[in-house]
């Protein structure tokens, strides 16, 4: 922890530089260049262009091999913070803390590279692009890095995520499911358009969608086990352009969230059944389900080791009970390839409300050295234990 504290100003400077120059997913050209150049200045060899715009660096060699991941992409949000390091790119902002993740992993690189008694084995630094979205083939940065072999041969992989609404310095870690699988559905209900004064001459898709919405709301409450987490949310309904015209179609979009693969498939099947009722009423439908990230399922042994490191480094009081959410995170792909876990680092600024994915998102930078120290120490323990 003392070594991390000694480079705190450097980690903060890296974070602010990246924050000022945010880049969207798979566009992280400047960010990856900064990362690669900084690592080369440390004397570390790097591999660029991994997963399109990712960077991979290796410290040591042989077995065991431990990965540490940090995502680098920003969001299409106009920053409203009045700070010297505010985004200089209109309409783009680091509103989820990936700038901090990248800076902390650079801090880890510096500490471990200068560590004279680093345990035997390889530590692989995974600077990942594009966590926030998927490309035209439905792949995010984690998937692309896996495709390019970035996780090949790893015995474990770890990551952290800042939490702007948790008390600064708190560590939230748990085993098992912590975040959900996230799928998207796109549907069109088709009827027969007609005059609003003569609904009997057509098939009203607005009326049909009302029945479908009711059926969808019954899926989680009546088809899913009560103790099994599941969510289906309709986020968009569009139909019609005039007050006196019954349209020919209505479009709906929404999100599907679940933990287990069994429940995930059940939700997909039941959603199709819910839409199928329109056929009994003279309409028709199309339904497309786009599978997104899998659920984040922390490996018990790795999560417990992170917990031990937190207690030994920060004290029992620094721990915050893990609270599973229905949010999603593409690090889940990585821990399907190697045992791993993600922990959360509280970074709230006093009592201020600065939520993730908002134009006022910001974090308490005094916790960045804690995150770097936690990652470095956990990686070393994994080398020893493996």
LUMKOL-201616 format. One record per residue (C-alpha): x, y, z. Coordinates in pm, whole numbers, padded with zeros to 5 digits, always signed. Layout:
<recs>
XYZ ...
</recs>
This chain:
<recs>
+00000+00000+00000 +00290+00237+00078 +00436+00189-00269 +00098+00264-00427 +00061+00574-00213 +00403+00696-00328 +00284+00702-00692 -00064+00836-00617 -00001+01167-00793 +00117+00985-01104 -00194+00764-01114 -00415+01070-01076 -00227+01250-01355 -00278+00953-01588 -00646+00942-01501 -00694+01313-01570 -00510+01295-01901 -00734+01009-02016 -01043+01183-01878 -00968+01494-02083 -00941+01291-02402 -01222+01032-02394 -01276+00790-02682 -01570+00566-02759 -01549+00188-02788 -01308+00055-03051 -01197+00414-03113 -00946+00428-02825 -00653+00523-03049 -00503+00798-02833 -00573+00609-02510 -00409+00288-02629 -00113+00489-02757 -00076+00659-02419 -00091+00322-02246 +00160+00160-02481 +00403+00453-02468 +00383+00470-02088 +00454+00098-02057 +00744+00119-02303 +00890+00406-02100 +00886+00164-01804 +01081-00084-02012 +00786-00318-02060 +00724-00480-02397 +00371-00435-02529 +00143-00584-02791 -00095-00337-02955 -00402-00379-03171 -00532-00666-02958 -00911-00687-02981 -00891-00402-03234 -00765-00123-03005 -00653-00307-02693 -00307-00335-02540 -00147-00637-02373 +00172-00634-02167 +00350-00914-01982 +00562-00907-01669 +00756-01225-01606 +00700-01554-01780 +00600-01912-01726 +00340-02052-01494 +00124-01954-01322 -00014-01677-01542 -00244-01415-01390 -00439-01154-01588 -00545-00809-01468 -00800-00627-01683 -00889-00259-01717 -01137-00118-01969 -01059+00204-02154 -01367+00330-02340 -01588+00633-02272 -01956+00712-02329 -02150+00942-02568 -02236+01193-02293 -02171+01568-02273 -01981+01635-01952 -02123+01897-01715 -01851+01892-01451 -01667+02220-01396 -01320+02076-01336 -00982+02153-01495 -00964+01804-01642 -01312+01801-01799 -01356+01629-02133 -01223+01825-02428 -01421+01614-02674 -01777+01742-02730 -02040+01481-02658 -01799+01221-02520 -01714+01164-02155 -01563+00913-01918 -01885+00869-01719 -01822+00521-01581 -01469+00535-01444 -01281+00351-01715 -01024+00630-01716 -00955+00547-01351 -00937+00174-01424 -00676+00233-01693 -00472+00466-01473 -00476+00221-01184 -00355-00062-01407 -00069+00158-01526 +00011+00208-01159 +00008-00168-01111 +00249-00204-01403 +00490+00044-01251 +00481-00115-00905 +00520-00473-01020 +00785-00388-01277 +00996-00229-01005 +00926-00505-00750 +01257-00687-00678 +01096-00994-00520 +00797-01039-00749 +00675-01401-00733 +00764-01635-01018 +00522-01650-01308 +00354-01417-01554 +00135-01118-01482 -00054-01018-01795 -00192-00664-01816 -00508-00648-02027 -00602-00297-02136 -00939-00368-02293 -01133-00157-02543 -01509-00123-02575 -01683-00253-02264 -01986-00031-02308 -02119-00163-02638 -02089-00431-02905 -01969-00401-03263 -02166-00486-03575 -02098-00855-03515 -02230-00840-03160 -01888-00854-02994 -01752-00630-02720 -01392-00560-02630 -01360-00859-02398 -01484-01094-02669 -01249-00946-02925 -00948-00979-02693 -01040-01341-02624 -01066-01403-02999 -00715-01261-03039 -00576-01497-02775 -00518-01241-02501 -00640-01478-02228 -00478-01792-02363 -00301-01985-02087 -00423-01771-01797 -00475-01944-01464 -00680-01659-01316 -00799-01309-01408 -00907-01017-01190 -01054-00670-01235 -01206-00387-01039 -01473-00126-01099 -01504+00207-00923 -01839+00275-00757 -01921+00646-00746 -02211+00599-00504 -02029+00384-00246 -01826+00538+00040 -01471+00617-00065 -01226+00338+00006 -01481+00065+00069 -01420-00271-00100 -01721-00470-00218 -01645-00831-00302 -01845-01152-00308 -01852-01487-00481 -02119-01616-00715 -02349-01407-00931 -02293-01031-00892 -02416-00894-01226 -02671-01013-01480 -02677-01143-01833 -02814-00864-02053 -03009-00931-02372 -03201-00695-02598 -03527-00761-02778 -03671-00581-03081 -04027-00656-03191 -04283-00538-03444 -04654-00603-03401 -04838-00586-03733 -05206-00515-03779 -05415-00354-04052 -05421+00023-04062 -05750+00209-04099 -05939+00525-04008 -05959+00597-03638 -06334+00636-03668 -06371+00288-03818 -06158+00052-03609 -06374-00244-03712 -06233-00222-04065 -05876-00289-03953 -05669-00467-03690 -05541-00221-03431 -05176-00298-03339 -05189-00047-03052 -05468-00253-02893 -05268-00569-02963 -04952-00433-02798 -05152-00350-02486 -05234-00720-02450 -04872-00815-02515 -04741-00573-02253 -04974-00725-01994 -04857-01073-02089 -04491-00970-02064 -04546-00829-01716 -04670-01170-01608 -04361-01361-01722 -04136-01284-01425 -04417-01301-01168 -04578-01621-01297 -04326-01817-01503 -03997-01764-01317 -03912-01918-00980 -03974-01649-00713 -03617-01682-00579 -03458-01651-00925 -03352-01297-01028 -03509-01187-01358 -03620-00866-01527 -03793-00784-01853 -03829-00412-01919 -03999-00255-02220 -03807+00063-02281 -03955+00184-02609 -04296+00168-02779 -04357+00353-03106 -04666+00347-03325 -04874+00591-03523 -04827+00943-03650 -05176+01098-03643 -05456+01120-03386 -05722+00982-03619 -05531+00704-03793 -05490+00349-03664 -05136+00253-03773 -05036-00069-03943 -04764-00155-03693 -04617-00085-03350 -04251-00133-03260 -04126-00231-02917 -03777-00264-02769 -03659-00373-02429 -03402-00546-02212 -03393-00895-02059 -03185-00957-01746 -03111-01285-01568 -02842-01477-01378 -02869-01845-01467 -02863-01973-01824 -03179-02174-01751 -03371-01860-01658 -03220-01671-01948 -03358-01924-02197 -03692-01937-02017 -03733-01560-02050 -03656-01578-02422 -03912-01855-02475 -04184-01690-02268 -04133-01357-02441 -04201-01521-02774 -04517-01677-02631 -04634-01338-02502 -04605-01186-02847 -04775-01482-03012 -05113-01390-02861 -05151-01122-03130 -05202-01396-03390 -05516-01515-03213 -05650-01161-03252 -05579-01118-03622 -05235-00965-03605 -04881-01086-03649 -04537-01013-03507 -04165-01045-03552 -03932-01080-03254 -03553-01058-03252 -03355-01130-02937 -02996-01011-02943 -02791-01195-02686 -02562-00966-02489 -02313-01017-02207 -02338-01327-01986 -02385-01298-01611 -02083-01211-01396 -02020-01511-01171 -01724-01453-00939 -01509-01758-00872 -01521-01840-00500 -01148-01897-00443 -01043-01580-00624 -01311-01369-00455 -01208-01498-00114 -00846-01411-00183 -00946-01055-00279 -01141-01034+00046 -00837-01148+00245 -00613-00893+00076 -00865-00617+00155 -00885-00714+00522 -00508-00741+00562 -00440-00415+00374 -00730-00198+00487 -00895-00368+00783 -01227-00546+00824 -01412-00214+00836 -01320-00144+00476 -01535-00431+00350 -01883-00366+00215 -02123-00660+00174 -02163-00756-00190 -02495-00647-00336 -02576-00832-00660 -02735-00613-00927 -02906-00658-01262 -02647-00444-01438 -02409-00607-01686 -02034-00619-01744 -01840-00785-02027 -01563-00896-01790 -01802-01188-01751 -01664-01329-02078 -01314-01334-01930 -01407-01529-01619 -01568-01786-01841 -01219-01847-01982 -01022-01843-01655 -01125-01846-01287 -01164-01487-01180 -01344-01217-00991 -01424-00848-01003 -01443-00626-00697 -01584-00278-00653 -01395+00018-00509 -01604+00286-00340 -01521+00631-00478 -01801+00865-00373 -01707+01230-00330 -01841+01310+00017 -02221+01308+00007 -02243+01416-00356 -02470+01231-00597 -02267+01160-00910 -02409+00840-01059 -02252+00633-01332 -02352+00715-01692 -02454+01069-01595 -02304+01401-01715 -02195+01482-01357 -02022+01151-01287 -01698+01191-01096 -01496+01008-00832 -01280+01069-00528 -00932+01031-00674 -00779+00966-00332 -00889+00601-00361 -00700+00526-00683 -00385+00411-00507 -00599+00169-00304 -00733+00008-00620 -00385-00021-00768 -00248-00175-00449 -00536-00423-00425 -00484-00541-00783 -00107-00571-00746 -00119-00757-00415 -00397-00992-00529 -00205-01078-00846 +00107-01157-00644 -00092-01376-00403 -00244-01561-00696 +00104-01628-00832 +00208-01768-00497 -00107-01972-00436 -00124-02115-00785 
</recs>
